[in-house]
Amino acid sequence: MDYVTQRWEFLPEKPPSDASGDYGLSKCVDFQCPQRQGITDRFAIRWFREDAVPTFLGQGWHVFYDRDGRYMRVSGPDIDQILLRQRP
């Protein structure tokens, strides 16, 4: 089985956004996507409910953007989850 390898990068500046959301462009992934890509707890990452993201951004967390400038989102039945990271 062939796997596509992607590199993820924390970009502290918010990329341009469009109608898809306040945090830039998103990409739908699953909860295990970061682990498959080598993004682990050593990066101080965590999924947050979208409605709680502004609170955590105010507490020093940052939206985790990958190299293509998109952030990771998991669609949920009631609300989406967004991947955030603390600065090292």
ROSE-4610 file (N, C-alpha, C; in Angstrom, 1 decimal, always signed):
// ROSE-4610
residu = [M/M/M/D/D/D/Y/Y/Y/V/V/V/T/T/T/Q/Q/Q/R/R/R/W/W/W/E/E/E/F/F/F/L/L/L/P/P/P/E/E/E/K/K/K/P/P/P/P/P/P/S/S/S/D/D/D/A/A/A/S/S/S/G/G/G/D/D/D/Y/Y/Y/G/G/G/L/L/L/S/S/S/K/K/K/C/C/C/V/V/V/D/D/D/F/F/F/Q/Q/Q/C/C/C/P/P/P/Q/Q/Q/R/R/R/Q/Q/Q/G/G/G/I/I/I/T/T/T/D/D/D/R/R/R/F/F/F/A/A/A/I/I/I/R/R/R/W/W/W/F/F/F/R/R/R/E/E/E/D/D/D/A/A/A/V/V/V/P/P/P/T/T/T/F/F/F/L/L/L/G/G/G/Q/Q/Q/G/G/G/W/W/W/H/H/H/V/V/V/F/F/F/Y/Y/Y/D/D/D/R/R/R/D/D/D/G/G/G/R/R/R/Y/Y/Y/M/M/M/R/R/R/V/V/V/S/S/S/G/G/G/P/P/P/D/D/D/I/I/I/D/D/D/Q/Q/Q/I/I/I/L/L/L/L/L/L/R/R/R/Q/Q/Q/R/R/R/P/P/P]
num = [1/1/1/2/2/2/3/3/3/4/4/4/5/5/5/6/6/6/7/7/7/8/8/8/9/9/9/10/10/10/11/11/11/12/12/12/13/13/13/14/14/14/15/15/15/16/16/16/17/17/17/18/18/18/19/19/19/20/20/20/21/21/21/22/22/22/23/23/23/24/24/24/25/25/25/26/26/26/27/27/27/28/28/28/29/29/29/30/30/30/31/31/31/32/32/32/33/33/33/34/34/34/35/35/35/36/36/36/37/37/37/38/38/38/39/39/39/40/40/40/41/41/41/42/42/42/43/43/43/44/44/44/45/45/45/46/46/46/47/47/47/48/48/48/49/49/49/50/50/50/51/51/51/52/52/52/53/53/53/54/54/54/55/55/55/56/56/56/57/57/57/58/58/58/59/59/59/60/60/60/61/61/61/62/62/62/63/63/63/64/64/64/65/65/65/66/66/66/67/67/67/68/68/68/69/69/69/70/70/70/71/71/71/72/72/72/73/73/73/74/74/74/75/75/75/76/76/76/77/77/77/78/78/78/79/79/79/80/80/80/81/81/81/82/82/82/83/83/83/84/84/84/85/85/85/86/86/86/87/87/87/88/88/88]
x = [+0.8/+0.0/+0.9/+0.6/+1.4/+0.7/+1.5/+1.0/+1.6/+0.8/+1.3/+1.8/+3.0/+3.6/+3.4/+2.9/+2.8/+3.6/+4.1/+4.8/+3.8/+3.8/+2.9/+3.8/+3.3/+4.1/+3.2/+3.6/+2.9/+3.2/+2.1/+2.3/+1.5/+2.2/+1.6/+0.7/+0.9/+0.1/-1.1/-2.3/-3.5/-3.5/-3.7/-3.7/-5.0/-5.1/-6.4/-7.6/-8.7/-9.9/-10.9/-11.8/-12.9/-14.2/-15.3/-16.6/-16.6/-15.5/-15.5/-15.3/-14.8/-14.6/-13.7/-13.7/-12.9/-11.5/-11.1/-9.7/-8.9/-9.5/-8.8/-9.6/-8.9/-9.4/-9.2/-10.2/-10.0/-10.0/-9.5/-9.6/-10.2/-11.1/-11.8/-10.8/-10.6/-9.7/-10.4/-9.8/-10.3/-9.4/-9.8/-9.1/-7.7/-7.5/-6.2/-5.2/-5.6/-4.8/-3.5/-3.5/-2.3/-1.3/-1.7/-0.8/-0.2/-1.0/-0.5/+0.5/+0.5/+1.4/+2.6/+2.7/+3.8/+3.6/+2.4/+2.1/+1.5/+2.3/+2.0/+1.9/+1.6/+1.5/+2.7/+3.9/+5.1/+5.0/+4.0/+3.7/+2.7/+2.2/+1.2/+0.0/-0.6/-1.8/-3.0/-4.2/-5.4/-6.6/-7.6/-8.8/-9.8/-10.4/-11.3/-12.6/-13.7/-15.0/-14.9/-15.5/-15.4/-15.9/-17.0/-17.5/-16.7/-15.7/-14.8/-13.4/-13.2/-11.9/-11.6/-12.5/-12.1/-11.6/-12.2/-11.8/-10.3/-10.0/-8.7/-7.7/-8.1/-7.1/-6.7/-7.6/-7.3/-6.5/-6.3/-5.5/-4.1/-3.8/-2.4/-2.4/-3.5/-3.5/-3.6/-3.2/-3.1/-3.7/-4.3/-4.8/-3.6/-3.7/-2.6/-2.8/-2.0/-2.1/-1.0/-1.3/-0.3/+0.4/+1.2/+2.0/+1.2/+0.0/-0.9/-1.7/-1.5/-2.2/-3.6/-3.9/-5.3/-5.2/-6.3/-6.3/-7.1/-6.9/-7.6/-8.9/-9.9/-11.3/-11.8/-12.5/-13.2/-14.7/-15.5/-16.9/-17.6/-18.4/-19.2/-20.7/-21.4/-22.8/-23.5/-22.9/-23.5/-22.6/-21.3/-20.3/-19.0/-18.3/-17.0/-15.9/-14.8/-13.6/-12.5/-11.7/-10.6/-9.3/-8.2/-6.9/-6.2/-5.8/-5.1/-3.7/-2.8/-1.5/-1.0/-0.3/+0.4/+1.7/+2.2/+3.5/+4.5/+5.6/+6.7/+7.4]
y = [-1.2/+0.0/+1.2/+2.2/+3.4/+4.5/+5.2/+6.3/+7.6/+8.7/+10.0/+10.7/+11.2/+11.8/+13.3/+14.0/+15.4/+16.0/+17.2/+17.8/+18.9/+19.0/+19.9/+21.0/+22.2/+23.3/+24.2/+24.7/+25.7/+27.1/+27.8/+29.1/+30.1/+30.9/+31.7/+32.8/+33.2/+34.2/+33.6/+34.2/+33.7/+34.0/+33.0/+33.2/+33.9/+34.3/+35.0/+34.0/+34.6/+33.7/+34.0/+33.1/+33.3/+33.0/+32.8/+32.5/+31.2/+30.4/+29.1/+29.3/+30.4/+30.6/+31.7/+32.0/+33.1/+32.8/+31.6/+31.2/+30.9/+31.2/+30.9/+29.7/+29.0/+27.9/+26.6/+25.8/+24.5/+23.3/+22.2/+20.9/+19.9/+19.1/+18.1/+16.9/+16.5/+15.4/+14.5/+13.5/+12.7/+13.0/+12.6/+12.8/+12.2/+11.1/+10.5/+11.1/+12.0/+12.6/+13.1/+13.9/+14.5/+13.4/+12.3/+11.2/+10.5/+10.3/+9.6/+10.5/+11.8/+12.7/+13.0/+12.4/+12.6/+13.8/+14.3/+15.5/+14.8/+14.9/+14.3/+15.3/+14.7/+15.6/+16.4/+16.0/+16.8/+18.2/+18.3/+19.6/+20.4/+19.9/+20.6/+20.9/+19.9/+20.1/+19.5/+20.0/+19.5/+20.0/+19.1/+19.4/+20.2/+21.3/+22.1/+22.2/+22.3/+22.6/+24.0/+24.1/+25.4/+26.5/+26.3/+27.4/+27.8/+27.0/+27.3/+27.9/+27.8/+28.3/+29.7/+30.7/+32.1/+32.2/+31.4/+31.5/+30.9/+29.8/+29.3/+30.1/+30.7/+31.7/+32.8/+33.2/+34.2/+33.8/+32.4/+31.8/+31.4/+31.8/+31.5/+30.3/+29.7/+28.7/+29.4/+28.6/+29.2/+28.1/+28.5/+27.6/+27.0/+25.6/+24.9/+24.9/+25.6/+25.6/+24.7/+24.0/+23.2/+24.0/+23.4/+24.1/+24.7/+24.1/+24.7/+25.9/+26.2/+27.4/+27.0/+25.8/+25.4/+24.8/+25.0/+24.4/+23.1/+22.3/+21.0/+21.1/+20.5/+20.5/+19.1/+18.7/+17.4/+17.8/+17.3/+17.6/+16.7/+17.3/+16.6/+16.7/+15.9/+15.9/+17.2/+17.8/+19.0/+20.2/+20.0/+21.1/+20.6/+21.3/+20.9/+21.0/+20.3/+20.4/+21.0/+21.9/+22.5/+22.2/+21.9/+21.6/+22.9/+23.0/+24.2/+23.7/+24.6/+24.3/+25.5/+25.1/+26.1/+26.4/+27.6/+27.9/+27.2/+26.8/+26.1/+27.1]
z = [+0.0/+0.0/+0.0/-0.9/-0.9/+0.0/+0.6/+1.5/+1.0/+1.0/+0.7/+1.9/+1.9/+3.1/+2.9/+3.9/+3.9/+5.1/+4.9/+6.0/+6.6/+7.9/+8.6/+9.2/+9.3/+9.8/+10.5/+11.7/+12.4/+11.9/+11.4/+10.9/+11.8/+12.6/+13.6/+13.0/+11.8/+11.2/+10.5/+10.7/+10.0/+8.5/+7.7/+6.3/+5.9/+4.6/+4.2/+4.3/+4.7/+4.9/+3.8/+3.6/+2.7/+3.5/+2.8/+3.4/+4.2/+4.2/+4.9/+6.4/+6.8/+8.3/+8.7/+10.0/+10.5/+10.6/+10.5/+10.8/+9.5/+8.4/+7.1/+6.4/+5.6/+4.9/+5.7/+5.7/+6.5/+5.6/+6.1/+5.4/+6.4/+5.9/+6.8/+6.9/+8.1/+8.4/+9.4/+9.9/+11.1/+12.3/+13.4/+14.7/+14.7/+13.9/+13.9/+12.9/+12.1/+11.0/+11.6/+12.6/+13.1/+13.6/+14.2/+14.6/+13.4/+12.4/+11.2/+10.5/+10.7/+10.1/+11.0/+12.1/+13.1/+14.0/+14.0/+14.9/+16.2/+17.3/+18.5/+19.6/+20.8/+22.0/+22.3/+21.8/+22.0/+21.3/+20.4/+19.8/+20.5/+21.7/+22.5/+21.6/+21.0/+20.2/+20.9/+20.5/+21.1/+20.2/+20.1/+19.4/+20.3/+19.8/+20.6/+19.8/+20.5/+19.8/+19.2/+18.0/+17.3/+18.1/+18.9/+19.7/+20.8/+21.2/+22.3/+21.8/+20.5/+20.0/+20.4/+20.2/+20.6/+22.1/+23.0/+24.4/+24.5/+23.8/+23.9/+23.2/+22.1/+21.4/+22.4/+23.2/+24.2/+25.3/+25.5/+26.5/+26.0/+24.8/+24.3/+23.3/+23.0/+22.0/+20.6/+19.5/+18.2/+17.2/+16.2/+15.2/+14.5/+14.3/+13.7/+12.2/+11.4/+10.0/+9.4/+8.3/+7.7/+6.6/+5.8/+4.8/+3.7/+3.4/+2.4/+3.0/+4.2/+4.8/+5.3/+5.3/+5.8/+7.2/+8.0/+9.3/+9.3/+10.3/+10.3/+11.1/+10.5/+11.1/+11.0/+12.1/+12.1/+12.2/+11.2/+11.3/+12.3/+13.1/+14.1/+13.9/+14.6/+14.5/+15.0/+16.0/+16.5/+16.3/+16.3/+16.1/+15.7/+14.9/+14.4/+15.5/+15.3/+16.2/+15.3/+16.0/+15.3/+16.1/+15.3/+16.0/+16.3/+17.6/+18.1/+18.7/+18.8/+19.3/+20.2/+21.2/+22.1/+21.5/+21.6/+21.1/+22.0/+21.3/+22.1/+23.0]
